[in-house]
Amino acid sequence: FKFLNGLQAVGHSSGFRCALSPFSSLSMVLPTRLNSFFTNVGINFVWDLQRSENHIISVVPWLLGPPTIYVSSVELMRQVLRHTDNFDKQELELGSQLLGENIVSTQKEKWKVHRKIVHPAFSQKLSALVWKEGIRNYYEMLSSKGWDTQSTVTPSVINDLTSKFTFSVISSCVFGLPITWSESKATSEKEMSLQECVMIMASNISLRMLTPRWAYLLPIERLRRVEAGFTNIFAFMKSQVAYRLDSIRKNEMVEDDDLGTNTVFNNIVKASVDGGKFTLNEGEVIGNTFVMLFAGHETSSRTLTAALALLGLYQDKQEQALFEIERVLPGRREPIIQDFESFKYILNIIQETMRLYPPIPLVVREAIQDTLLTITDPTTGQKVRDVVIKKGTLACINILRIHHDPRYFPDPEEFEPSRWNDDTAAHDAFLGFSHGTRACIGRKFALAEMICFLVMLLRDWRVDVEFESDESPEQWRNRVLTSKAHAAHGLGPVALRLTRRK
Ligand code: HEM
């Protein structure tokens, strides 16, 4: 019965019939196989779809999970992402329970209130703070590693550096808690610093989701630290909301760009007071602050890692980036936020990296009512047929597939930042930050921190990849960077050599 309903829900579109939905937790641990009625297609299925010419493919599970369609053309993407009366993000109850109700976990009218309050926090002043903190963190990174006195360094894995960098920027600019780069780990839960608690939260959210409450009573060191980390940071945030609300009411908060005033957290507290009929309660303010940690950390860090790997591999592109940096920063002066728009080639590099390796390769929407989708011929644009998608069906936009489609991006596997030179090239087919009302709210934040990091690093260092013996550049790229969409989003450990520029 479930199966027959599922076939009807996807308008009998062709595709895969299997036991489990690729989104079920069970399907992530069980072996996967395409085209098997009795197993599941697995999460890598998104990558396998790249070989298909069919722009709408369905997955109908007969045992577990909702029927789903995968769309991989700009025409269909527009119909899904731009029609908010027909499609919305799924509600994530667990996300609301763990962090507090927030902009990512809600839908419809509730989401509108969250977005209205959170949006003003992502202002030009925040970008200026991000830039300032980006530079401070870059220098902290150099001195904590002792690189300020070295001419060549070989960081074991660049992934760890970019992860620490983007985490630190978020910690400063979202929470107002600057991180120190020197390693220190509290020996007892009571001594834990707030920064450590934020770090524990960022790296243990899945554990927290999957572990039942009673398990925290067991004498397991890791669980005790996670419990202490979550409890401490929530207690701190609650006291801070109360303190900030009090100072806002007493008019004690000064409008400048010092840390602590223009942070996302502060601005959300402020907007939730100023918002008139739109207000957020304490739990929602905290939820919206915490969620930035998950939306903005790994995404930016993966992009930076991939960009550096590609620049290490394609030295001519690195030279072009350096040429731009030297032109914008005569005498190697420090970059300022006002230079942001001048780093056009660096922006192209970021955009091209996100095209090849989108940190979010798939976005998911739920049909909130029965909806008609029109399928068109990819070459002529003529209507081919209509498909009715039933309420409750999931619609996934296969960003990875669209980004690698030669119709939109000629020679799609080439790393070619100059394809973005022409502003009109910033077309609909680029979905790195998604499209429509639920597109990324942190786009400017992410671009500011990524441009700042790349400019500082490339200004001071030449980046080279570390080949294994007899390895060709192509082999290196295939080994280290693949576009596969599984958990690691296609990035292996990236080892790079940095040589100080004269
Ligand atoms: C390279 C870095 C980033 C990438 C690739 C990225 C990508 C995305 C994408 C694709 C979405 C839409 C998801 C969907 O439609 O289901 C999204 C939403 C979102 N992003 Fe980002 N993001 C990045 C950085 C950031 C940063 C730095 C922040 C905050 C500090 C942030 C906060 C958010 C939030 C809150 C949403 C949900 C918006 C809503 O539902 O209204 N992102 N992001």
Residues whose N, C-alpha, C, O or C-beta is under 5 A from the ligand:
A	BS01	HEM	I103 V104 M292 A295 G296 T299 S300 T303 P359 I360 V363 V364 L431 G432 F433 S434 T437 R438 A439 C440 I441 G442 F445 A446
